[in-house]
């Protein structure tokens, strides 16, 4: 079984356990062990662009150093963690940042050469496992389920640093759902910000952003939404009760639908941890 270093991050140990547990279980089925770092710390959640803010930059780099003990790749799931870890690693070794790099190394206990690659679990599914191989593991075909893949902003931007997918029309999650038998639907706001970062100080703005995204999805006739960002999932799912229009659209983590297709236990899928209950939809589609 292939072993890859895995960084869950803080939220996946609390509010987003189903995102984490479904990923670990599906990876096992697909022949990959996501081996959690023996010690890890919070990545900081927001990438700091201030060059002399070394305290915030040390945290993600320490996680990358820890990953060296396991593999050349560090897998993560949370869009925020992915953004911070990938950008921090890149910034550290830019030629113009030599002085910054030397200062950073003074804070670290272990030499780090910058050769740990941060990858998202979706990239593992596409590049290490392959969507064609994924098809052969499907136990419950998701045929008849129309899924809107919502990527949000953190996985895609800044595009020259993240290099995850086409920033204007990402398709990685859509292609995965096609392999699982579902029908991906196109909508114009799949890479737009949901407003989650201003949820506390400007809740009306966050609600408006989420409503705009949901309205564009509803217009496609989608049955549900899939995302990989805990903040997006929380914002779009929970805020439906605050919107001027009434929605009843289940918001899944992509790993839940992947786990459903691969036949993992419903306790791990944890459909109870949603504001909009997805079980009526899944029963209607004959999936549970």
C-alpha positions in Angstrom: 0.0 0.0 0.0 1.3 3.4 -1.0 2.0 5.7 2.0 1.6 9.5 1.8 2.1 12.1 4.6 -1.2 13.6 5.6 -2.0 16.9 7.3 -5.6 17.0 8.6 -5.5 20.5 10.1 -7.5 21.8 13.0 -11.1 22.0 11.6 -11.0 18.4 10.4 -10.6 17.3 14.0 -13.7 19.2 15.1 -16.5 20.5 12.8 -15.4 18.7 9.7 -14.6 15.2 10.9 -16.7 13.7 8.1 -14.4 15.3 5.5 -11.4 13.8 7.2 -12.7 10.3 8.1 -14.3 9.7 4.7 -11.0 10.6 3.0 -9.0 8.2 5.2 -11.4 5.4 4.6 -11.7 5.9 0.8 -7.9 6.2 0.5 -7.5 2.8 2.2 -10.0 1.2 -0.3 -8.0 2.7 -3.1 -4.6 1.4 -1.9 -3.3 4.6 -0.3 -2.5 5.1 3.4 -2.9 8.7 4.5 -0.4 8.7 7.3 -1.0 11.5 9.7 2.0 13.6 10.7 3.3 12.4 14.1 3.3 16.0 15.3 1.7 19.0 13.6 0.5 22.5 14.4 -2.2 24.8 12.9 -1.1 26.2 9.6 -2.4 29.6 10.5 -5.5 29.4 8.2 -4.7 32.6 6.3 -1.5 33.0 4.3 0.5 36.0 5.5 2.0 38.1 2.7 4.0 40.3 5.2 7.7 39.3 4.7 8.7 40.0 8.3 5.8 38.1 9.8 8.1 35.1 10.5 5.9 33.7 13.3 3.0 33.0 10.9 5.3 31.5 8.3 7.2 29.1 10.6 4.0 27.2 11.5 3.3 25.8 8.0 6.9 25.1 7.2 7.3 23.0 10.3 4.5 20.8 9.0 6.3 20.4 5.7 9.5 19.5 7.5 7.6 16.8 9.5 6.2 15.4 6.3 9.7 14.7 5.0 9.9 11.8 7.4 7.1 10.0 5.5 7.0 11.0 1.9 7.9 13.7 -0.7 4.2 14.7 -0.8 2.1 16.2 1.9 -1.6 15.5 1.3 -4.3 17.8 2.8 -8.0 18.3 2.3 -8.9 21.7 3.7 -8.8 24.4 1.0 -7.4 26.9 3.5 -4.6 24.5 4.7 -3.8 23.7 1.1 -3.5 27.4 0.2 -1.3 28.2 3.2 1.0 25.2 3.0 1.5 25.5 -0.8 2.1 29.2 -0.9 4.4 29.2 2.2 6.6 26.5 0.7 6.8 28.3 -2.6 7.6 31.8 -1.1 10.4 30.4 1.0 12.5 29.3 -1.9 12.0 32.1 -4.4 15.4 33.5 -5.5 14.4 37.0 -4.5 13.7 35.8 -1.0 17.2 34.5 0.0 17.5 36.8 3.0 14.0 35.9 4.1 14.8 32.2 3.7 17.9 32.5 5.9 16.0 34.2 8.6 13.3 31.6 8.5 15.9 28.8 8.8 17.2 30.3 12.0 13.8 29.5 13.6 13.7 25.9 12.4 15.3 23.0 14.2 15.7 20.9 11.1 17.3 21.7 7.8 14.6 22.0 5.1 15.4 22.0 1.3 11.8 22.8 0.2 11.3 19.5 -1.7 8.0 18.5 0.0 5.2 19.0 -2.4 1.8 20.0 -1.0 -1.0 18.2 -2.9 -4.7 18.1 -2.4 -6.5 14.7 -2.0 -8.3 15.4 -5.3 -4.9 15.5 -7.0 -4.0 12.2 -5.4 -7.3 10.7 -6.8 -6.5 12.1 -10.3 -2.8 11.6 -10.6 -1.8 8.8 -8.2 -4.9 6.6 -8.5 -6.5 7.8 -11.7 -10.2 8.3 -12.3 -10.4 5.3 -14.6 -9.1 3.1 -11.8 -11.5 4.8 -9.4 -14.4 3.5 -11.6 -13.5 -0.1 -10.9 -13.9 0.4 -7.1 -17.4 1.9 -7.3 -19.9 -0.2 -5.4 -22.8 2.2 -5.5 -23.1 4.1 -8.7 -24.2 7.7 -8.3 -26.2 7.6 -11.5 -29.1 10.1 -11.4 -27.5 12.4 -8.9 -26.8 15.9 -10.3 -23.9 17.4 -8.5 -22.6 21.0 -8.6 -18.9 21.0 -7.7 -18.1 24.2 -5.8 -14.4 24.8 -5.6 -14.4 28.2 -3.9 -11.5 30.7 -4.1 -8.7 29.3 -1.9 -7.8 26.2 -4.1 -7.7 28.3 -7.2 -6.2 31.7 -6.4 -3.7 33.1 -6.9 -3.6 30.9 -9.9 0.1 31.3 -10.6 1.0 30.1 -7.1 -1.7 27.4 -6.6 -1.5 25.8 -10.1 -4.3 23.5 -9.1 -6.7 23.6 -12.1 -8.1 26.0 -14.6 -8.9 29.0 -12.4 -11.8 30.0 -14.6 -13.3 26.6 -15.2 -11.9 24.0 -12.8 -13.0 20.4 -13.6 -11.1 18.1 -11.3 -14.0 17.5 -8.9 -16.5 17.3 -11.9 -14.4 14.6 -13.6 -14.2 12.6 -10.3 -18.0 12.7 -10.0 -18.3 11.6 -13.6 -16.2 8.6 -12.8 -18.5 7.8 -9.9 -21.5 7.8 -12.2 -23.0 11.2 -11.1 -23.9 14.0 -13.5 -21.8 17.2 -13.0 -23.6 20.4 -13.7 -22.0 23.6 -14.8 -22.7 26.9 -13.1 -20.8 30.3 -13.4 -19.8 30.8 -9.8 -17.9 27.5 -9.1 -14.7 29.4 -8.3 -16.2 32.5 -6.6 -15.7 33.3 -2.9 -18.6 32.3 -0.6 -17.9 35.2 1.7 -16.9 32.9 4.6 -14.0 35.0 5.7 -16.3 38.0 6.6 -19.0 35.8 8.2 -18.3 37.3 11.7 -17.8 41.0 11.0 -20.0 41.3 7.9 -22.6 38.5 8.0 -24.9 40.2 5.5 -22.1 40.2 2.9 -21.4 36.5 3.5 -25.1 35.7 3.2 -25.4 37.6 -0.1 -22.3 35.9 -1.5 -23.7 32.4 -0.6 -27.1 33.3 -1.9 -25.7 34.3 -5.3 -23.9 31.0 -5.6 -26.9 29.0 -4.6 -29.2 30.8 -7.0 -26.9 30.0 -9.9 -26.8 26.4 -8.8 -30.5 26.1 -8.4 -31.0 27.4 -12.0 -29.1 24.4 -13.3 -31.4 21.9 -11.7 -28.7 20.4 -9.5 -29.7 18.1 -6.7 -26.8 19.0 -4.3 -23.5 20.8 -3.9 -20.1 19.3 -3.2 -17.1 21.2 -1.8 -13.8 20.6 -0.1 -13.6 23.7 2.1 -14.9 23.5 5.7 -15.7 27.2 5.7 -17.6 27.1 2.4 -19.5 24.1 3.6 -20.5 25.7 6.8 -21.3 29.1 5.3 -23.4 27.8 2.4 -25.1 25.0 4.3 -25.9 26.9 7.5 -26.8 30.2 6.0 -29.6 28.9 3.9 -31.9 29.6 6.9 -30.9 33.3 6.8 -31.4 34.0 3.1 -34.2 36.0 1.6 -35.0 33.1 -0.7 -35.7 29.7 0.8 -33.3 26.9 -0.3 -33.2 23.3 0.7 -30.0 22.2 -1.1 -27.8 19.6 0.6 -24.1 20.7 0.8 -21.8 17.7 0.9 -18.1 17.3 1.3 -16.8 15.6 -1.9 -15.3 12.8 0.3 -18.8 12.0 1.6 -20.1 11.3 -2.0 -16.9 9.5 -2.8 -17.3 7.4 0.3 -21.0 6.7 -0.6 -19.9 5.5 -4.0 -17.2 3.2 -2.6 -19.6 1.7 0.0 -18.1 2.9 3.3 -20.2 2.8 6.5 -22.9 5.4 6.9 -21.6 6.2 10.4 -18.4 7.5 8.8 -20.3 9.4 6.2 -22.0 11.2 9.1 -24.9 12.8 7.2 -26.3 14.0 10.5 -23.8 16.8 10.7 -25.6 19.0 8.2 -28.0 21.9 8.4 -29.9 20.7 5.3 -30.5 17.0 5.8 -29.2 15.2 2.7 -30.8 11.8 3.6 -34.2 12.5 1.9 -32.4 13.3 -1.3 -30.2 10.2 -1.1 -33.2 8.0 -0.3 -35.1 9.4 -3.2 -32.2 8.6 -5.5 -32.0 5.0 -4.0 -28.5 5.7 -2.7 -29.1 4.8 1.0 
